C-alpha cells in the first residue's frame, strides 16, 4: 500500500493540486524565481502533468500537480510512479482534493502486476489524514487491484480451481459462506449447461467445471445476486479460435473477476444488503468429450439449447446460473461477462454495454456512470431480433443467423432464462485496457464497479 493514513512523515514533500482555471491565481502566490521556473518548465496546470520546485538546498521543495477536478477519481494517479521515491502529502490551500479520489487515484497509480516480474522501482508514498472518505477510496482501490490481478494471471495459474480459491479467501476475509459444486456433481445438482461446456478440461489439474457460490449478509436486508462469467481460458472449443483471437483469452474470466471485485466492495463497506455471488467457472477446452456444434442440451430451466458454435460458450454457462439466481427472487440480479466481440465493435474497449428491460433505469445508470467517471452505455434488448436465435430442433440456439447485432442476440439469449418479473442488468464488458493511462495500465481492468456500487447505495439507501 502506498497511501498512508495519518500525519505526514518527517521531511514529507507537499503537493499543490491545481486545475487550469485556478493555476494563474495560485501561481501568483509564488515568488518571482519560482514563477519563472514554472514558466520555463511550461507547467500551466494541465491534467496529468506535474512540476518539481527546488528548495534552497537543491532538494525537492514542493510538487505542483495538474488535475481535472477535485473529485476526479484519477486526479493524482500519474504521480506515484512519476515522482522520485519518497514521502509526500497534499498541501493546504489551493484546490482541495476529495479524500476518496486522492486515496483511490494514488493507490491505483501505484498498481503493477508483479507476480512474475518485479516492479522497476518503488512508488512514492502519500500521507492523507485518516477519514471515512479516504478509507473508502482505499477499499475501492484494493478491490479494483484484486480484480486486475485475477484477470492478468495466466490461465496456467488461474484455473477454475484457482478462481474458486480466490473466492474462498475473500469469503473467509469477510465472514461469508462459500461452496462449490464440481465436475459430475453439476449434473446431480441440475447445472447441465455448465458441465457441458467444461467437461473436456483436465479435471486432474484443477480444471473441472464448477459453480462457485458466496453468500453474505443478513436475511432482513434486500437480496441482490451478482453473476460473473468465469471462462478461465477460451480456446473456442471445437470451433477453435485463431491464434490472434486466443491470445488474450486468459481474460475471459473478467466478468467473474469484476463480480468478485464488486462483492468485495459491498462486504468491505458493510452495505446493508444480502449478497449472493455466483460464478460458473470452466475452461473451454478441446478433447474427445468436448461439446460439439449441433449438440442439444437441456438446461436447468428446462429449455433445450442447440449449440450453433462452441465459441459462444459464455452464454451457455450463464443460462444455468441466471435461472438458479432467479430462484432466490433477489430484488436485483446483475451479470457481468466478457461475452461478445460485437459489443467491442459497437462501443470499443472503454465502454461496456448495458442491457436492461427498463429504459429509464438504464438511462439513470448511464448518467451515474458518467458522473463517477466509470462509464457504460445502454444497448437495447430488441425483441424483434429474437427470431435470429430460434432453433428448428430446440427452443433456442446459442448463435444468431449472422454477425449483425451479435451483442443483442447474446443478451436476448440470456433474457430467456430470466423471469419476466425479475429486475436484471446484463453488462457485456471487455475487462482489459489496451493502452496505458494514468492509474490504468495496459492489462486487466475493473469496469463499471464504482458505478454499480454507487447505484446500489443510491437505490437501497445503503
C-alpha positions as CSV (number, residue, x, y, z in Angstrom):
1,X,0.0,0.0,0.0
2,X,1.4,3.4,-1.0
3,X,-1.2,5.6,0.8
4,X,-0.6,6.1,4.5
5,X,-3.4,7.4,6.6
6,X,-2.2,9.7,9.4
7,X,0.1,12.7,9.8
8,X,2.8,13.3,7.2
9,X,6.2,11.8,7.8
10,X,9.1,14.0,8.7
11,X,10.6,15.7,5.6
12,X,7.4,14.9,3.6
13,X,7.2,17.0,0.4
14,X,4.0,19.0,-0.2
15,X,1.9,18.5,-3.3
16,X,-0.1,21.5,-4.5
17,X,-3.0,20.4,-6.7
18,X,-4.2,22.9,-9.3
19,X,-6.5,22.9,-12.3
20,X,-6.1,25.0,-15.4
21,X,-8.8,27.6,-14.2
22,X,-7.1,28.2,-10.9
23,X,-3.5,28.0,-12.0
24,X,-2.8,31.7,-12.6
25,X,-4.2,32.8,-9.2
26,X,-2.4,30.1,-7.3
27,X,0.9,30.6,-9.1
28,X,0.8,34.3,-8.2
29,X,1.4,33.3,-4.6
30,X,4.9,32.1,-5.6
31,X,8.0,34.3,-5.5
32,X,9.4,35.5,-8.8
33,X,12.1,32.9,-9.2
34,X,9.5,30.1,-8.7
35,X,7.2,31.7,-11.2
36,X,10.0,31.9,-13.8
37,X,10.9,28.3,-13.1
38,X,7.3,27.2,-13.8
39,X,7.2,29.1,-17.0
40,X,10.5,27.6,-18.1
41,X,9.0,24.1,-17.5
42,X,5.8,25.0,-19.4
43,X,3.7,23.9,-16.5
44,X,0.2,25.5,-16.5
45,X,-2.0,23.1,-14.5
46,X,-2.9,20.8,-17.4
47,X,-4.3,17.4,-16.1
48,X,-1.8,14.6,-15.7
49,X,1.2,17.0,-15.6
50,X,3.4,18.0,-12.7
51,X,6.3,20.2,-11.9
52,X,9.0,19.9,-9.2
53,X,10.0,23.1,-7.4
54,X,13.5,23.0,-5.9
55,X,14.3,24.0,-2.3
56,X,17.2,26.3,-1.5
57,X,19.5,23.3,-0.7
58,X,18.8,21.7,-4.1
59,X,16.3,19.1,-2.8
60,X,12.7,18.9,-3.9
61,X,10.8,21.7,-2.1
62,X,7.3,21.1,-3.5
63,X,5.3,19.4,-6.2
64,X,2.7,21.1,-8.3
65,X,0.2,18.7,-9.9
66,X,-2.3,19.4,-12.6
67,X,-5.7,17.8,-12.1
68,X,-9.1,17.9,-14.0
69,X,-11.1,18.5,-10.9
70,X,-11.1,18.0,-7.1
71,X,-13.3,14.9,-7.4
72,X,-11.5,13.3,-10.4
73,X,-11.1,9.6,-9.5
74,X,-7.8,9.6,-11.4
75,X,-6.6,13.0,-10.0
76,X,-3.1,12.1,-8.8
77,X,-2.8,8.7,-10.5
78,X,0.2,9.8,-12.6
79,X,2.3,10.8,-9.6
80,X,3.3,7.6,-7.6
81,X,5.4,6.3,-10.5
82,X,6.4,9.7,-11.9
83,X,7.8,11.3,-8.7
84,X,11.1,10.3,-7.1
85,X,10.5,7.6,-4.4
86,X,9.9,9.3,-1.0
87,X,7.1,10.7,1.2
88,X,4.6,13.3,0.1
89,X,1.4,14.9,1.4
90,X,-1.3,17.2,0.0
91,X,-0.6,20.9,0.8
92,X,-3.3,23.1,2.3
93,X,-4.6,25.9,0.2
94,X,-5.4,25.9,-3.4
95,X,-7.6,23.1,-4.8
96,X,-8.6,20.7,-2.1
97,X,-8.9,17.2,-3.5
98,X,-11.6,14.9,-2.4
99,X,-10.1,12.4,0.0
100,X,-11.6,9.3,-1.6
101,X,-10.5,10.4,-5.0
102,X,-7.0,11.2,-3.8
103,X,-6.6,7.8,-2.0
104,X,-8.0,5.8,-4.8
105,X,-6.1,7.5,-7.6
106,X,-2.8,7.4,-5.8
107,X,-3.2,3.7,-4.8
108,X,-4.2,2.7,-8.3
109,X,-1.4,4.9,-9.8
110,X,1.0,2.6,-7.9
111,X,-0.6,-0.6,-9.3
112,X,1.8,-3.0,-11.0
113,X,1.1,-6.7,-11.8
114,X,4.3,-8.0,-10.4
115,X,3.6,-11.8,-9.9
116,X,6.3,-12.7,-12.4
117,X,8.3,-9.5,-13.0
118,X,9.2,-7.2,-10.1
119,X,8.3,-3.6,-10.3
120,X,11.2,-1.5,-11.8
121,X,11.2,1.0,-8.9
122,X,9.5,1.8,-5.7
123,X,6.4,4.0,-5.9
124,X,6.2,7.3,-3.9
125,X,4.1,7.3,-0.7
126,X,1.3,9.7,0.0
127,X,0.1,10.6,3.5
128,X,-3.5,11.5,3.9
129,X,-5.5,12.5,7.0
130,X,-7.4,9.5,8.3
131,X,-11.1,9.8,7.3
132,X,-14.1,7.7,6.2
133,X,-13.7,9.1,2.7
134,X,-10.0,8.2,2.5
135,X,-10.7,4.7,3.8
136,X,-13.5,4.3,1.2
137,X,-11.0,5.3,-1.5
138,X,-8.6,2.6,-0.3
139,X,-11.3,0.0,-0.2
140,X,-12.3,0.6,-3.8
141,X,-8.7,0.7,-4.9
142,X,-8.0,-2.6,-3.2
143,X,-11.0,-4.3,-4.9
144,X,-10.0,-2.9,-8.3
145,X,-6.4,-4.0,-7.9
146,X,-7.6,-7.6,-6.9
147,X,-9.8,-7.7,-9.9
148,X,-6.9,-6.7,-12.2
149,X,-4.6,-9.3,-10.6
150,X,-7.1,-12.1,-11.3
151,X,-7.5,-11.1,-14.9
152,X,-3.8,-10.6,-15.5
153,X,-2.9,-14.0,-14.1
154,X,-2.3,-16.5,-17.0
155,X,-4.6,-19.5,-17.3
156,X,-1.8,-21.9,-16.3
157,X,-2.2,-20.4,-12.8
158,X,-5.8,-19.3,-13.0
159,X,-7.7,-22.5,-13.4
160,X,-11.3,-22.9,-12.3
161,X,-10.0,-24.3,-9.0
162,X,-7.7,-21.3,-8.5
163,X,-10.6,-18.9,-9.2
164,X,-12.6,-20.8,-6.6
165,X,-9.8,-20.5,-4.1
166,X,-9.7,-16.7,-4.7
167,X,-13.4,-16.5,-3.9
168,X,-13.0,-18.7,-0.8
169,X,-10.3,-16.4,0.5
170,X,-12.5,-13.3,0.0
171,X,-15.4,-15.2,1.7
172,X,-13.1,-16.0,4.7
173,X,-11.9,-12.4,5.0
174,X,-15.5,-11.1,5.2
175,X,-17.2,-13.8,7.1
176,X,-19.2,-15.0,4.1
177,X,-20.2,-18.6,3.4
178,X,-18.5,-20.4,0.4
179,X,-19.3,-23.5,-1.5
180,X,-18.6,-25.0,-4.9
181,X,-20.2,-27.8,-7.0
182,X,-17.6,-29.5,-9.1
183,X,-17.4,-31.9,-12.1
184,X,-20.1,-34.5,-12.4
185,X,-21.8,-33.2,-9.2
186,X,-23.0,-30.4,-11.5
187,X,-25.3,-32.9,-13.3
188,X,-26.7,-34.2,-10.0
189,X,-27.3,-30.5,-8.9
190,X,-29.0,-29.8,-12.2
191,X,-26.4,-27.5,-13.8
192,X,-26.1,-29.4,-17.1
193,X,-25.1,-26.4,-19.3
194,X,-22.0,-25.6,-17.1
195,X,-21.0,-29.2,-17.2
196,X,-21.3,-29.5,-21.0
197,X,-19.0,-26.6,-21.7
198,X,-16.4,-27.5,-19.1
199,X,-16.3,-31.3,-19.3
200,X,-13.5,-31.5,-21.8
201,X,-11.0,-29.8,-19.5
202,X,-8.5,-31.8,-17.4
203,X,-10.1,-32.4,-14.0
204,X,-6.8,-33.7,-12.5
205,X,-5.2,-30.2,-12.9
206,X,-8.0,-28.3,-11.2
207,X,-9.8,-27.5,-14.4
208,X,-13.0,-29.4,-13.9
209,X,-16.1,-27.2,-14.4
210,X,-17.7,-25.8,-11.2
211,X,-20.3,-23.5,-9.8
212,X,-18.8,-21.2,-7.2
213,X,-21.1,-19.6,-4.7
214,X,-20.6,-17.0,-1.9
215,X,-23.4,-15.7,0.4
216,X,-23.1,-12.8,2.8
217,X,-25.4,-10.5,4.8
218,X,-28.4,-10.6,7.0
219,X,-31.8,-12.1,5.9
220,X,-33.6,-8.9,6.7
221,X,-31.7,-6.9,4.1
222,X,-32.5,-6.6,0.4
223,X,-31.2,-9.6,-1.6
224,X,-29.0,-9.0,-4.6
225,X,-27.4,-11.6,-6.8
226,X,-24.2,-11.0,-8.8
227,X,-23.2,-13.4,-11.6
228,X,-19.8,-13.4,-13.2
229,X,-18.7,-15.3,-16.3
230,X,-15.7,-17.4,-15.3
231,X,-14.2,-18.9,-18.5
232,X,-10.7,-19.3,-17.3
233,X,-9.4,-19.9,-20.8
234,X,-11.4,-20.0,-24.1
235,X,-9.8,-21.9,-26.9
236,X,-13.1,-21.6,-28.8
237,X,-13.7,-25.3,-28.3
238,X,-14.1,-27.4,-31.4
239,X,-14.9,-24.2,-33.3
240,X,-11.3,-23.2,-32.4
241,X,-10.3,-19.6,-32.3
242,X,-7.5,-18.2,-34.4
243,X,-4.1,-17.6,-32.8
244,X,-4.8,-13.8,-32.6
245,X,-8.3,-14.5,-31.2
246,X,-6.9,-16.8,-28.5
247,X,-4.1,-14.6,-27.3
248,X,-6.0,-12.7,-24.6
249,X,-8.4,-15.4,-23.6
250,X,-6.9,-15.6,-20.1
251,X,-9.2,-12.6,-19.6
252,X,-12.4,-14.5,-20.4
253,X,-13.0,-14.8,-16.7
254,X,-13.0,-11.0,-16.5
255,X,-16.7,-11.0,-15.7
256,X,-16.1,-13.3,-12.7
257,X,-13.2,-11.1,-11.5
258,X,-15.4,-8.0,-11.8
259,X,-18.3,-9.6,-10.0
260,X,-16.0,-10.7,-7.2
261,X,-14.5,-7.2,-7.0
262,X,-18.0,-5.6,-6.6
263,X,-18.7,-8.2,-3.9
264,X,-15.5,-7.2,-2.1
265,X,-16.6,-3.6,-2.1
266,X,-20.1,-4.4,-0.8
267,X,-18.7,-6.5,2.0
268,X,-15.8,-4.3,2.9
269,X,-18.1,-1.3,3.1
270,X,-20.6,-3.4,5.1
271,X,-23.6,-2.3,3.0
272,X,-27.0,-3.4,4.3
273,X,-27.5,-5.9,1.5
274,X,-27.9,-9.7,1.4
275,X,-25.4,-10.7,-1.2
276,X,-25.2,-13.8,-3.4
277,X,-22.3,-14.2,-5.7
278,X,-22.4,-16.9,-8.4
279,X,-19.6,-17.8,-10.8
280,X,-19.7,-20.6,-13.3
281,X,-16.0,-21.5,-13.8
282,X,-14.9,-23.6,-16.7
283,X,-12.1,-24.0,-19.3
284,X,-13.4,-24.3,-22.8
285,X,-11.1,-27.0,-23.9
286,X,-10.7,-29.4,-26.8
287,X,-10.8,-33.1,-26.1
288,X,-12.6,-36.3,-27.2
289,X,-15.6,-35.4,-24.9
290,X,-15.8,-31.7,-25.9
291,X,-19.3,-30.4,-26.6
292,X,-20.0,-30.1,-30.3
293,X,-21.7,-27.8,-32.8
294,X,-25.2,-29.2,-33.3
295,X,-25.4,-30.7,-29.8
296,X,-28.6,-30.1,-27.9
297,X,-28.7,-29.8,-24.1
298,X,-31.5,-29.4,-21.6
299,X,-30.8,-26.5,-19.2
300,X,-31.7,-26.1,-15.5
301,X,-34.7,-24.0,-16.5
302,X,-35.9,-26.8,-18.8
303,X,-35.3,-25.1,-22.1
304,X,-33.3,-27.0,-24.7
305,X,-30.4,-25.2,-26.3
306,X,-28.8,-26.0,-29.6
307,X,-25.1,-25.3,-29.9
308,X,-24.6,-23.3,-33.1
309,X,-20.9,-22.6,-32.2
310,X,-18.8,-23.8,-29.3
311,X,-17.1,-20.4,-29.2
312,X,-20.3,-18.9,-27.9
313,X,-19.9,-20.8,-24.6
314,X,-20.2,-17.9,-22.2
315,X,-24.0,-17.5,-22.6
316,X,-24.3,-21.3,-22.2
317,X,-22.7,-21.4,-18.8
318,X,-24.6,-18.3,-17.7
319,X,-28.0,-19.6,-18.6
320,X,-28.0,-22.2,-15.8
321,X,-26.7,-19.7,-13.3
322,X,-29.2,-17.0,-14.1
323,X,-32.0,-19.4,-13.7
324,X,-30.6,-20.5,-10.4
325,X,-30.0,-17.0,-9.2
326,X,-33.6,-16.0,-10.1
327,X,-34.9,-18.9,-7.9
328,X,-33.9,-16.9,-4.9
329,X,-36.1,-14.0,-6.1
330,X,-33.5,-11.2,-5.5
331,X,-34.6,-7.6,-5.7
332,X,-31.9,-7.2,-8.3
333,X,-29.7,-9.6,-10.4
334,X,-26.6,-8.3,-12.2
335,X,-24.5,-10.4,-14.5
336,X,-21.1,-9.3,-15.8
337,X,-19.5,-11.1,-18.7
338,X,-16.8,-10.7,-21.4
339,X,-19.5,-12.0,-23.7
340,X,-19.2,-10.7,-27.3
341,X,-16.8,-9.2,-29.7
342,X,-19.8,-7.5,-31.2
343,X,-20.1,-5.2,-28.1
344,X,-16.5,-4.2,-28.6
345,X,-17.1,-3.4,-32.3
346,X,-20.0,-1.3,-31.3
347,X,-18.6,0.5,-28.3
348,X,-14.8,-0.1,-28.1
349,X,-12.8,-1.2,-25.2
350,X,-13.6,1.5,-22.7
351,X,-17.5,1.4,-22.9
352,X,-19.2,-1.7,-21.5
353,X,-22.6,-2.4,-22.9
354,X,-25.6,-2.3,-20.5
355,X,-28.7,-4.2,-21.3
356,X,-31.8,-3.6,-19.1
357,X,-35.5,-4.1,-19.5
358,X,-36.4,-0.7,-18.1
359,X,-35.1,2.2,-20.3
360,X,-35.5,4.7,-17.5
361,X,-33.4,2.6,-15.2
362,X,-30.8,2.1,-17.9
363,X,-30.5,5.8,-18.5
364,X,-30.2,6.6,-14.8
365,X,-27.3,4.1,-14.6
366,X,-25.6,5.5,-17.7
367,X,-25.9,9.0,-16.2
368,X,-24.4,7.8,-12.9
369,X,-21.5,6.2,-14.8
370,X,-20.7,9.5,-16.5
371,X,-20.9,11.3,-13.1
372,X,-18.5,8.9,-11.3
373,X,-16.3,8.5,-14.5
374,X,-16.8,4.8,-14.7
375,X,-18.8,4.7,-17.9
376,X,-21.1,2.2,-19.6
377,X,-23.6,2.6,-22.4
378,X,-27.2,1.4,-22.9
379,X,-28.0,-1.0,-25.7
380,X,-31.4,-2.4,-26.5
381,X,-33.0,-5.8,-25.7
382,X,-34.6,-5.6,-29.2
383,X,-37.3,-8.3,-29.1
384,X,-37.7,-8.5,-33.0
385,X,-34.2,-9.9,-33.2
386,X,-35.2,-12.9,-31.1
387,X,-36.2,-14.8,-34.2
388,X,-32.5,-15.0,-35.1
389,X,-31.8,-17.2,-32.1
390,X,-34.7,-19.6,-32.5
391,X,-33.8,-23.2,-33.4
392,X,-35.6,-25.7,-35.7
393,X,-34.8,-28.6,-33.3
394,X,-34.6,-26.9,-29.9
395,X,-36.0,-24.0,-28.0
396,X,-33.1,-21.7,-28.7
397,X,-29.7,-21.7,-30.3
398,X,-26.6,-20.0,-28.9
399,X,-25.7,-18.1,-32.0
400,X,-27.6,-15.8,-34.3
401,X,-28.1,-16.3,-38.0
402,X,-25.4,-13.7,-38.9
403,X,-22.9,-11.3,-37.5
404,X,-25.3,-8.3,-37.2
405,X,-26.5,-7.4,-33.7
406,X,-24.3,-10.0,-32.1
407,X,-24.3,-8.4,-28.6
408,X,-28.1,-8.0,-28.7
409,X,-28.6,-11.7,-29.8
410,X,-26.4,-12.8,-26.8
411,X,-28.4,-10.6,-24.4
412,X,-31.7,-11.9,-25.8
413,X,-30.4,-15.5,-25.3
414,X,-29.7,-14.7,-21.6
415,X,-33.0,-13.0,-21.2
416,X,-34.9,-16.2,-22.0
417,X,-33.5,-17.6,-18.7
418,X,-34.5,-14.6,-16.5
419,X,-38.2,-14.5,-15.3
420,X,-40.1,-11.5,-16.7
421,X,-40.7,-10.1,-13.3
422,X,-37.0,-10.3,-12.3
423,X,-35.1,-7.0,-12.2
424,X,-31.9,-7.7,-14.1
425,X,-28.9,-6.0,-15.6
426,X,-26.6,-7.6,-18.1
427,X,-23.2,-6.0,-18.7
428,X,-21.1,-7.0,-21.6
429,X,-17.6,-5.7,-20.8
430,X,-14.0,-6.0,-22.1
431,X,-12.2,-6.1,-18.7
432,X,-9.0,-5.0,-20.4
433,X,-7.0,-1.8,-21.1
434,X,-5.4,-1.9,-24.5
435,X,-3.1,1.0,-23.7
436,X,-1.7,2.9,-20.7
437,X,-3.4,5.8,-19.0
438,X,-2.5,7.2,-15.5
439,X,-3.7,4.7,-13.0
440,X,-5.0,2.4,-15.7
441,X,-2.0,0.4,-17.2
442,X,-2.4,-2.0,-20.1
443,X,-3.9,-5.3,-18.9
444,X,-6.8,-6.5,-16.8
445,X,-9.3,-3.9,-15.7
446,X,-12.3,-3.4,-13.4
447,X,-15.1,-1.8,-15.3
448,X,-18.5,-0.4,-14.0
449,X,-17.8,-1.4,-10.4
450,X,-17.8,2.1,-9.0
451,X,-20.9,2.9,-11.0
452,X,-22.7,-0.2,-9.8
453,X,-21.6,0.4,-6.2
454,X,-23.0,3.9,-6.4
455,X,-26.2,2.6,-7.9
456,X,-26.7,0.0,-5.2
457,X,-26.1,2.6,-2.5
458,X,-28.4,5.1,-4.1
459,X,-31.2,2.6,-4.8
460,X,-31.1,0.7,-1.5
461,X,-30.1,3.8,0.6
462,X,-27.1,1.8,1.7
